[in-house]
Amino acid sequence: MISTAIRLARVGSRSELAAAVLMPLGYLCVLSAALIPNLWMFAVSAAVTYAADWYLHQRGSYLVNRLNKVRAGLPIRFLLRQLLLILLLAREGLAEQPLFYAAVACFLLFYGLQAPQGALATLIRLRRTMPVVTRNVDLHAVRIPDAPPRALLRRSGEKMLHLDIPAMAGVIIAAATGSYLVGYIGVAITIGLGLLYTAALVPFLRRGRRVPSAPAVLKAVQKWLGEYQPTVALYFSGSDESAYQVNMWLETMEQLEGRPLIIMRERGLVRKLNETSVPVLCIPGGQHLMAMNLDTIRVTLYPANVGKNIHMLRVPTMKHVFIGHGDSDKLASVNPYSKVYDEVWTAGRAGRDRYALADVGVRDEDIVEVGRPQLAPIETGAKGTRNLIPTILYAPTWEGWDNNPGNTSLLLAGENIVRRLLEAERPVRLIYKPHPFTGIRNKKALAVHQRITAMVKSAAAERATDPRWAEEAAAAQPAQTAARAELTRIEARLAELAKPGRAGGDEAEVSRVSLADPQRLAETKRLREQWNDAYWRTTGWWEHLVVTGSEPKLYDCFNESDGMVSDISSVVSDFIASGKPYAVTDSAELGADEFKRQNTAVRAAVILSNSAAELDQLLAAVSDPAADPLADARAELKKYLLGPDEPTSIEQFNAAVQALTAKAEARNTGVAQRIGTQAIGELDRESDAESGTENGAAAAGAEDKAKENDGAEATSSLAG
């Protein structure tokens, strides 16, 4: 019943559910206490509302979001509590006493301070917002001062509101005891703290504490670009949840010849970017990006089809390549939008054939097979299982943007798959790792995910008390304790390395100090490898797991598993690199033959119906190599989907970049010869002006001021 209530209330834990229930009940009790009147009931109820409200805000609760939508946000709730205190004083017969007038004057004056305090905090943030966010870019040409202390600006509105606590407490105590001095002291403390907080913000408006103007910063960035002269760029735009799509390409960019650059469009995504030695330039404003001189870039790579790609695609001096963020049989892998690129790079022959069959206008001569450099960390599966019982990874994809039942196995088959694995006659260990987008569109998918999570955790708790595993658990306890301690130490050190500047520095200050440090990056990489090793040592090889978040990575889960169950997505294509048995769910119930005909990646898979009755075939293949009839088919399919092992994928990828760079150079040389002395860029700008691009740039600027998560809609319509 509690789990059902948690799901219906859309909260994340029992404690959050309790706070979500106590807060409205607390306000009802505050109202009742004011009307009765009852001072002590009022005091206790008010304390409950303060605590519940604070906790829900810390957790980012859905209830808080809903209250804001119906005009019952935090300021209104604080004002309501203060008005009810005034009502309580009147009901207690204190309406003619000085304490009553002191309380009224205090709350009026206190609310008068909200406006200047809020305005100052907002103005400081605006004046410290640069038109770009950078990593590994030297901005010494402009002076970027230290950020204000984090305590001043972080959740400043909430902090200011909570300064009413001394007045509330003092007035209640004074009314209860008859000692009005306590009330006056509380009132004075609240007003004094409000004035001090507001005054503390004023010095940060001085010219010396502001970041340079937008033109000055953009000029410094342009100067750096002129010195660095990037040759190949990775361009990315997307929602907050899509950071994995750019993170998967970071190591590949680091290994490319030339001078790579990562160009991003959303500020929030920069915080989610993994450590890299490649310079990162986030330019939210479309007008700023289009005005920037990027003449030295010859190849731009695009991991996603999104609307903001147009701001780079318009540049003719570079070649544009769609590289995607996975290789699968989904419709997104044959998107007609791909026609806008000069080339489309696929992992193997399968990608080329996919476009030919789809007939969406992508020409065969524009497709280049480059392998999948990101798959290098995937270990090739050995014969048999890693441990005494097999480990099966269940990694379903998300529900997609339409209601196609074939998008994900979660809705129709997920619980059957998990139940059969947990109740298998021969024990198996289950690792459940859902797609990070799960539930963002379809709340039914989110509900199924939550039920599956509960199932796995419940089964893990039962297995912990099962006598069959007691001896192994007891023997592994010291090593697991040591691994947890090591994990804590590594995480603390990684947190230190992730903050090159002062604690609490804002994005402008971080842009100033986040220059590439080879030693720091090397240590970070080494620690992440140690973290991954320690993580798996914290649990026994028989313990079920739910793995969410960015760590451990999907490929780490591949390496820990002996087999996998998934859906039609790039996860399947990537897992094929391991050579291990896998199963794919025919959620749309096409039938095994038709399912294999339509989806290349399942030709060497065990095909599951929504009942998941065929799982025994997968478990048999995992446990006994002799009972694995699809081993040869998987090896053949691996080459077809992912390309040959030699030359390596990174060698193929780098060769493709160099070949396309040569094409761009040849094109630019030819154009220069044809147009004479007039610069190509000048022609482009004249053409843009004639076609009304100025209006387009203004529209792009307006678009960039919208919420960052609007990028998700663009991603949905173009990429899927």
C-alpha positions in Angstrom: 0.0 0.0 0.0 2.8 2.4 0.9 4.6 1.7 -2.4 1.3 2.4 -4.3 0.9 5.7 -2.4 4.5 6.6 -3.2 3.9 5.9 -6.9 0.6 7.9 -7.0 2.1 10.8 -5.1 5.1 10.7 -7.4 7.6 10.9 -4.6 10.9 9.0 -4.3 10.8 7.6 -0.8 8.8 6.9 2.4 10.3 10.0 4.0 9.3 12.2 1.1 5.8 10.7 1.1 5.5 11.5 4.9 6.7 15.1 4.3 4.2 15.4 1.4 1.4 14.4 3.7 2.5 16.4 6.7 2.9 19.7 4.9 -0.8 20.2 3.9 -2.0 18.7 7.1 0.3 21.0 9.0 -1.2 24.1 7.3 -4.7 22.9 8.1 -3.6 22.5 11.8 -2.0 26.0 11.7 -5.4 27.4 10.4 -7.3 25.5 13.0 -5.0 26.6 15.9 -5.4 30.2 14.8 -9.2 29.9 14.8 -9.6 28.0 18.1 -7.2 29.7 19.3 -4.4 27.4 20.6 -0.8 28.8 20.9 1.0 25.5 21.4 -0.9 23.7 18.7 0.0 26.6 16.4 3.6 26.5 17.3 3.9 22.7 16.8 2.0 22.8 13.5 4.0 25.7 12.2 7.3 23.9 13.0 6.0 20.8 11.1 5.2 23.0 8.0 8.7 24.6 8.1 10.4 21.2 8.3 8.2 19.5 5.7 8.5 22.4 3.3 12.3 22.5 3.7 12.7 18.8 3.1 10.5 18.7 0.0 12.4 21.6 -1.5 15.7 19.8 -0.8 14.4 16.7 -2.6 13.0 18.7 -5.5 9.6 17.1 -4.8 6.8 16.9 -7.5 4.4 18.3 -4.9 6.4 21.6 -4.6 6.3 21.9 -8.4 2.6 21.4 -8.5 2.0 24.0 -5.7 4.0 26.6 -7.7 1.8 25.9 -10.7 -1.4 26.6 -8.8 -0.1 29.8 -7.3 0.6 28.3 -3.9 4.4 28.7 -4.1 6.8 29.1 -1.2 6.4 32.9 -0.7 2.6 32.5 -0.5 2.9 29.7 2.0 5.2 31.8 4.2 2.8 34.8 3.9 -0.1 32.5 4.8 1.6 31.3 8.0 2.4 34.9 9.0 -1.1 36.1 8.4 -2.4 33.2 10.5 -0.1 34.3 13.3 -1.7 37.7 13.2 -5.1 36.1 13.3 -4.0 34.0 16.3 -2.9 37.2 18.1 -6.3 38.8 17.4 -8.2 35.7 18.6 -6.1 35.6 21.8 -7.3 39.2 22.5 -4.0 40.8 21.8 -5.2 43.0 18.9 -4.8 46.2 20.9 -1.4 45.3 22.4 1.9 46.7 21.1 3.0 43.1 20.3 0.3 42.9 17.7 1.4 46.1 16.0 5.0 45.1 16.2 4.3 41.8 14.5 2.2 43.4 11.7 4.9 46.1 11.1 7.6 43.4 11.1 6.0 41.2 8.5 5.1 44.2 6.3 8.7 45.5 6.4 10.1 42.0 6.0 8.1 41.6 2.8 9.2 45.0 1.7 12.8 43.7 1.9 12.0 40.7 -0.4 11.9 42.8 -3.5 15.4 44.5 -3.2 17.0 41.3 -2.0 15.5 39.3 -4.9 16.3 42.0 -7.4 20.0 42.2 -6.2 20.4 38.4 -6.4 19.0 38.3 -9.9 21.0 41.2 -11.1 24.2 39.7 -9.7 23.5 36.4 -11.5 22.7 38.2 -14.8 25.9 40.3 -14.6 28.0 37.2 -14.0 26.4 35.3 -16.9 28.8 35.2 -19.9 27.7 34.5 -23.5 29.8 31.4 -23.4 30.8 28.6 -21.0 34.1 27.0 -21.6 36.4 24.2 -20.5 40.1 23.9 -21.4 39.9 27.3 -23.1 42.4 30.0 -22.1 40.4 33.3 -21.5 43.3 35.2 -20.0 42.5 38.1 -22.4 39.6 39.0 -20.2 39.4 39.5 -16.4 36.9 37.2 -14.8 36.6 37.9 -11.0 35.8 35.3 -8.4 32.2 34.4 -7.9 30.3 35.6 -4.8 30.2 33.2 -2.0 27.9 30.3 -2.8 26.0 30.8 0.5 24.8 34.2 -0.7 23.2 33.2 -4.0 22.3 29.6 -3.8 18.6 29.3 -3.0 18.7 32.9 -1.9 14.9 33.4 -2.0 14.3 30.5 0.3 17.0 31.7 2.7 15.5 35.1 2.9 12.0 33.8 3.6 13.3 31.6 6.4 14.6 34.6 8.2 11.1 35.1 9.5 11.6 32.3 12.0 13.1 34.5 14.8 10.0 36.8 14.6 7.5 33.9 14.4 9.1 32.1 17.4 9.6 35.3 19.4 6.0 36.5 18.9 4.5 33.0 19.8 6.6 32.8 23.0 5.7 36.4 23.9 2.0 35.7 23.4 2.3 32.5 25.5 4.3 33.9 28.4 3.2 37.5 28.4 6.9 38.7 28.1 6.6 41.0 25.1 10.3 41.7 25.2 11.0 38.2 23.6 8.7 39.1 20.8 10.4 42.5 20.2 13.8 40.8 20.1 12.6 38.2 17.6 11.1 41.0 15.4 14.4 42.9 15.6 16.5 39.8 14.7 14.3 39.1 11.6 14.5 42.7 10.3 18.2 43.0 11.1 19.1 39.7 9.3 17.0 40.7 6.3 18.8 44.1 6.1 22.2 42.4 6.5 21.4 39.8 3.8 20.3 42.5 1.4 23.3 44.7 2.2 25.7 41.8 1.8 24.7 41.5 -1.9 25.4 45.2 -2.7 29.3 44.9 -3.0 29.0 42.3 -5.8 27.4 44.9 -8.0 30.6 46.9 -8.2 32.2 47.0 -11.7 35.2 45.0 -10.4 33.0 42.1 -9.4 31.2 41.8 -12.7 32.3 39.6 -15.6 33.3 41.5 -18.8 30.7 42.5 -21.3 29.5 40.0 -23.9 31.4 41.7 -26.8 34.6 41.5 -24.7 34.2 37.9 -23.9 33.3 36.9 -27.5 36.3 38.8 -28.7 38.5 36.9 -26.3 37.0 33.6 -27.5 37.6 34.6 -31.1 41.2 35.4 -30.3 41.7 32.0 -28.7 40.1 30.3 -31.7 42.6 32.2 -33.9 45.5 30.9 -31.8 44.2 27.3 -31.4 42.9 27.0 -35.0 40.6 23.9 -34.5 40.4 21.5 -37.4 37.6 19.1 -36.3 34.6 19.8 -34.1 32.0 17.7 -32.3 28.7 19.7 -32.3 26.0 18.9 -29.8 22.7 20.2 -28.6 20.1 18.4 -26.6 18.1 18.0 -23.3 19.7 17.5 -19.9 19.0 13.8 -20.1 21.0 13.4 -23.4 24.4 14.1 -22.0 25.4 10.5 -22.6 25.2 11.1 -26.3 28.1 13.5 -26.3 30.0 11.8 -23.4 30.3 8.6 -25.5 32.4 10.5 -28.1 34.9 12.3 -25.8 37.6 9.6 -25.8 37.3 9.3 -29.6 37.8 13.1 -29.9 40.8 12.9 -27.7 42.4 10.4 -30.0 41.9 12.2 -33.3 44.7 13.8 -35.2 44.6 17.6 -35.6 43.1 20.0 -33.1 39.6 18.9 -31.9 37.0 21.1 -30.4 33.6 20.4 -28.8 30.9 22.9 -29.4 27.8 22.7 -27.3 24.6 24.8 -27.1 23.1 24.3 -23.6 24.7 25.6 -20.4 23.2 22.9 -18.2 24.8 20.1 -20.3 28.3 21.4 -19.7 28.0 20.4 -16.0 27.2 16.9 -17.1 30.2 16.6 -19.4 32.8 14.0 -18.4 36.4 15.0 -17.9 38.2 15.6 -21.1 41.3 17.2 -22.4 39.5 18.5 -25.5 38.6 22.2 -25.4 34.9 22.7 -24.9 33.0 25.8 -26.1 29.3 26.2 -25.1 27.6 29.0 -27.1 23.9 29.2 -26.1 23.1 32.1 -28.4 22.5 31.2 -32.0 23.4 34.8 -33.1 26.7 34.5 -31.3 27.6 31.2 -32.9 26.7 32.3 -36.4 28.8 35.5 -35.9 31.8 33.5 -34.8 34.7 32.8 -37.2 35.2 29.1 -37.4 37.1 29.1 -40.7 39.8 26.7 -39.7 37.3 23.9 -38.9 37.2 21.4 -41.8 35.0 18.6 -40.4 32.1 18.9 -38.0 30.6 15.8 -36.4 27.0 15.6 -35.2 25.9 12.9 -32.7 22.2 13.9 -32.8 19.6 15.3 -35.2 18.3 18.4 -33.5 17.0 21.8 -34.7 20.0 23.8 -33.5 22.3 21.9 -35.9 21.2 24.4 -38.6 23.4 27.1 -36.9 26.5 25.1 -38.0 25.2 23.3 -41.1 24.9 26.7 -42.7 28.7 27.0 -42.9 30.0 25.8 -46.3 33.7 25.9 -45.6 33.5 22.7 -43.4 32.2 19.2 -44.2 29.3 18.0 -42.0 29.0 14.4 -40.8 26.2 12.6 -38.9 27.8 10.1 -36.6 24.8 9.4 -34.3 24.9 8.2 -30.8 24.4 4.5 -31.4 23.9 2.0 -34.2 20.5 0.2 -34.2 17.6 -0.9 -36.3 15.4 1.9 -34.9 13.8 4.3 -37.4 16.1 7.0 -35.9 19.0 5.3 -37.6 17.5 6.0 -41.1 16.2 9.5 -40.4 15.5 11.4 -43.7 17.0 14.5 -41.9 20.4 12.8 -42.5 20.3 14.1 -46.1 21.5 17.5 -44.9 24.9 16.2 -44.1 27.8 15.7 -46.5 28.4 12.2 -45.2 26.8 9.7 -42.8 29.1 7.5 -40.9 28.0 4.0 -39.9 29.7 1.3 -37.9 29.6 -1.4 -40.5 27.9 -2.7 -43.7 24.6 -3.1 -41.9 24.2 0.7 -41.6 24.8 1.2 -45.3 22.2 -1.5 -46.2 19.8 0.0 -43.7 19.8 3.3 -45.6 19.5 1.6 -48.9 16.4 -0.4 -47.8 14.8 2.7 -46.2 15.3 4.8 -49.4 15.1 8.1 -47.5 17.4 9.9 -49.9 20.8 9.3 -48.4 23.1 8.3 -51.2 25.3 5.2 -50.9 28.4 7.2 -51.9 27.8 9.5 -48.9 28.0 6.6 -46.4 31.3 5.7 -44.8 31.9 2.7 -42.6 34.1 3.7 -39.7 33.5 1.1 -37.0 32.5 2.0 -33.4 35.6 3.4 -31.6 33.6 3.6 -28.3 33.4 -0.2 -28.1 37.0 -0.7 -27.3 36.3 -1.1 -23.5 34.0 -4.0 -24.1 35.7 -7.3 -23.2 35.2 -10.3 -25.6 33.2 -13.0 -23.8 35.0 -16.1 -22.7 33.3 -19.5 -23.0 31.1 -20.3 -20.0 30.2 -18.1 -17.1 32.4 -15.8 -15.0 31.1 -17.2 -11.7 29.3 -20.2 -10.3 26.0 -18.8 -11.4 25.4 -16.7 -14.6 24.8 -13.0 -14.5 22.1 -11.7 -16.9 21.8 -8.0 -17.7 18.3 -6.6 -18.4 18.8 -3.3 -20.3 15.5 -2.2 -21.8 15.4 0.9 -23.9 12.9 3.7 -23.2 9.3 4.1 -24.5 10.0 6.5 -27.3 8.0 9.5 -28.5 5.1 7.5 -29.9 3.0 4.6 -28.7 4.6 1.9 -30.8 4.5 -1.3 -28.7 7.8 -2.3 -30.3 9.8 0.5 -28.7 10.4 -1.1 -25.4 9.8 -4.4 -23.6 9.1 -2.7 -20.3 5.4 -2.1 -20.8 4.3 -5.5 -22.0 7.1 -7.9 -21.1 9.4 -6.2 -18.5 7.8 -7.7 -15.4 7.6 -11.1 -17.0 11.3 -11.1 -18.0 12.4 -10.0 -14.5 10.1 -12.5 -12.8 11.3 -15.4 -14.8 14.9 -14.5 -14.2 14.4 -14.1 -10.5 12.5 -17.4 -10.3 14.6 -19.4 -12.7 15.0 -23.1 -11.7 18.8 -22.8 -11.9 19.7 -19.5 -10.0 20.9 -16.5 -11.9 22.0 -13.1 -10.9 20.1 -10.2 -12.4 21.5 -6.7 -13.1 18.7 -4.3 -14.1 19.9 -1.1 -15.9 17.1 1.0 -17.5 17.5 3.6 -20.2 18.0 7.1 -18.6 15.0 8.4 -20.6 12.7 5.8 -19.1 9.4 7.3 -18.0 10.0 10.9 -19.3 7.0 10.6 -21.6 4.9 7.6 -20.6 4.0 7.4 -16.9 3.0 3.8 -17.3 6.6 3.0 -18.3 7.8 4.8 -15.2 5.4 2.8 -13.0 6.6 -0.4 -14.5 10.2 0.6 -14.0 9.4 1.3 -10.3 7.7 -2.0 -9.9 10.6 -3.8 -11.5 13.0 -2.0 -9.2 11.0 -3.0 -6.2 11.0 -6.7 -7.4 14.7 -6.8 -7.9 15.5 -5.2 -4.5 13.0 -7.5 -2.8 14.6 -10.5 -4.4 18.1 -9.2 -3.4 16.9 -8.9 0.2 15.5 -12.4 0.2 18.7 -13.9 -1.3 20.7 -12.1 1.4 18.9 -14.3 4.0 18.9 -17.5 1.8 21.0 -20.3 3.5 22.4 -21.3 0.1 24.4 -18.0 0.0 25.1 -17.6 3.7 28.6 -19.1 3.5 29.6 -17.0 0.5 28.2 -13.9 2.1 30.1 -14.4 5.4 33.3 -15.0 3.5 32.9 -12.0 1.3 31.9 -9.6 4.1 35.5 -8.3 5.0 36.4 -7.8 1.3 33.1 -6.0 0.6 33.6 -3.7 3.6 37.1 -2.8 2.4 35.7 -2.2 -1.1 33.1 0.2 0.2 35.7 2.1 2.1 37.9 2.3 -1.0 34.8 3.5 -3.0 34.3 6.3 -0.5 37.9 7.3 -0.6 37.9 7.3 -4.5 34.7 9.3 -4.7 36.1 11.9 -2.3 39.2 12.3 -4.4 37.2 12.5 -7.6 35.1 15.2 -6.1 38.2 17.2 -5.3 39.6 16.8 -8.8 36.2 17.8 -10.4 36.5 21.3 -8.8 39.6 22.9 -10.1 38.6 26.3 -8.7 37.2 27.5 -5.3 34.3 25.7 -3.8 31.1 27.5 -4.8 32.5 29.1 -8.0 29.9 29.8 -10.7 30.2 28.9 -14.3 32.0 32.1 -15.2 34.7 31.4 -12.6 34.9 27.7 -13.6 35.4 28.8 -17.3 38.4 30.9 -16.1 40.1 28.1 -14.1 39.2 24.9 -15.9 42.3 24.6 -18.1 43.4 21.2 -19.2 45.7 19.6 -16.6 47.3 16.4 -18.0 48.2 15.1 -14.6 44.7 15.8 -13.1 43.1 14.1 -16.1 45.4 11.1 -15.9 44.6 10.7 -12.2 40.9 11.1 -12.8 41.0 8.3 -15.5 43.0 6.0 -13.2 40.6 6.7 -10.3 37.5 6.0 -12.4 39.0 2.6 -13.4 39.6 1.9 -9.7 36.1 3.0 -8.8 34.6 0.6 -11.3 36.7 -2.2 -9.9 35.8 -1.4 -6.3 32.1 -1.0 -7.2 31.7 -4.5 -8.4 33.7 -5.8 -5.3 31.1 -4.2 -3.0 28.5 -6.8 -4.0 28.7 -10.6 -4.3 28.5 -12.5 -7.6 25.2 -13.9 -6.4 23.5 -10.5 -5.5 20.9 -8.9 -7.7 21.5 -5.3 -8.6 19.6 -2.2 -9.9 22.1 0.1 -11.7 20.9 3.6 -12.5 22.7 6.8 -13.2 25.9 7.3 -15.3 28.1 5.1 -13.2 28.8 2.3 -13.6 28.6 2.7 -17.3 26.6 0.4 -19.6 29.8 -1.2 -21.0 31.0 -2.0 -17.5 27.7 -3.9 -17.0 28.4 -5.7 -20.3 31.7 -6.9 -18.9 30.2 -8.0 -15.7 27.4 -10.0 -17.4 27.3 -13.4 -19.2 24.3 -12.6 -21.2 21.8 -9.8 -21.9 18.1 -9.2 -22.5 17.2 -6.0 -24.3 15.2 -4.3 -27.0 15.8 -2.9 -30.5 18.3 -0.2 -29.8 22.0 0.5 -30.1 22.5 -1.5 -26.8 22.0 -4.7 -28.7 24.5 -3.7 -31.5 27.0 -2.7 -28.9 26.6 -5.9 -26.9 27.3 -8.0 -30.0 30.9 -6.8 -29.7 31.3 -9.0 -26.6 30.3 -12.1 -28.5 28.1 -13.2 -25.6 24.6 -14.7 -25.9 21.7 -12.2 -25.9 17.9 -12.1 -26.2 15.7 -9.4 -27.7 12.0 -9.0 -27.0 9.5 -8.9 -29.9 7.2 -6.6 -28.0 5.1 -5.8 -31.1 4.5 -9.5 -31.6 5.6 -9.6 -35.2 6.7 -13.2 -35.0 10.2 -14.4 -34.9 10.8 -14.6 -38.7 9.3 -11.2 -39.4 11.1 -9.7 -36.4 14.4 -11.0 -37.7 13.7 -9.8 -41.2 13.0 -6.3 -40.1 15.8 -6.0 -37.5 19.3 -7.0 -38.5 20.7 -7.0 -34.9 18.4 -9.8 -33.8 19.4 -12.4 -36.4 21.7 -14.1 -33.8 19.5 -13.5 -30.8 17.1 -15.6 -28.8 13.7 -14.0 -29.7 11.4 -13.5 -26.7 7.6 -13.1 -26.8 6.0 -10.9 -24.2 5.6 -13.8 -21.9 9.4 -14.3 -21.9 8.8 -18.1 -22.0 11.9 -18.5 -24.3 14.3 -17.3 -21.7 15.4 -20.8 -20.9 17.1 -20.9 -24.3 19.2 -17.9 -23.4 20.0 -19.3 -19.9 21.0 -22.7 -21.5 23.4 -21.0 -24.0 24.9 -18.9 -21.2 25.5 -21.8 -18.9 26.8 -24.3 -21.4 28.7 -23.3 -24.6 27.7 -26.6 -26.2 24.1 -25.6 -25.9 24.7 -22.3 -27.8 23.7 -22.8 -31.4 24.0 -19.1 -32.3 27.7 -18.6 -31.5 28.8 -18.7 -35.1 25.9 -16.5 -36.2 26.9 -13.9 -33.6 30.5 -13.8 -34.9 29.3 -13.2 -38.4 26.8 -10.6 -37.4 29.4 -8.8 -35.3 31.5 -8.2 -38.5 28.4 -7.1 -40.5 27.2 -4.7 -37.9 30.4 -3.3 -36.4 32.9 -3.7 -39.2 36.2 -5.7 -39.2 38.5 -5.9 -36.3 41.5 -4.7 -38.4 42.3 -1.9 -38.9 40.9 -0.8 -35.5 37.8 1.4 -35.3 39.8 4.5 -34.2 42.2 4.0 -37.1 39.2 3.8 -39.5 37.5 6.8 -37.9 40.6 9.0 -38.0 41.3 8.1 -41.6 37.7 9.1 -42.4 38.3 12.5 -40.7 41.5 13.1 -42.6 39.9 12.1 -46.0 37.0 14.4 -45.5 39.3 17.2 -44.3 41.1 16.9 -47.7 37.8 17.1 -49.5 36.9 20.3 -47.6 40.3 21.8 -48.4 39.9 21.0 -52.1 36.4 22.5 -52.1 37.5 25.7 -50.5 40.5 26.0 -52.8 38.2 25.5 -55.8 35.7 28.1 -54.6 38.5 30.6 -53.9 39.8 30.2 -57.4 36.4 30.7 -58.9 35.4 33.8 -57.0 38.8 35.5 -57.1 39.8 37.8 -54.2 36.4 38.0 -52.5 36.4 36.0 -49.3 34.1 33.0 -49.1 32.8 34.2 -45.7 31.9 37.6 -47.2 29.9 35.9 -50.0 28.1 33.8 -47.4 27.3 36.9 -45.3 26.0 38.8 -48.3 23.9 35.9 -49.3 22.5 35.6 -45.8 21.6 39.3 -45.8 19.8 39.1 -49.1 17.7 36.1 -47.9 16.8 37.7 -44.6 19.1 35.9 -42.3 19.1 38.8 -39.9 15.6 37.9 -39.1 16.6 34.3 -38.7 19.4 35.3 -36.3 17.0 37.3 -34.2 14.6 34.4 -34.0 17.4 32.2 -33.0 18.4 34.6 -30.3 14.8 34.5 -29.0 14.8 30.7 -29.1 18.0 30.5 -27.1 16.3 32.5 -24.3 13.8 29.7 -23.9 14.1 26.9 -21.4 17.0 24.6 -22.1 14.8 21.5 -22.0 13.0 22.7 -25.1 15.9 21.0 -26.8 14.2 17.7 -25.9 11.3 18.6 -28.2 13.7 19.2 -31.1 15.5 16.0 -30.4 12.2 14.1 -30.3 11.0 15.4 -33.6 14.2 14.8 -35.5 16.2 12.1 -33.7 13.9 10.0 -31.6 
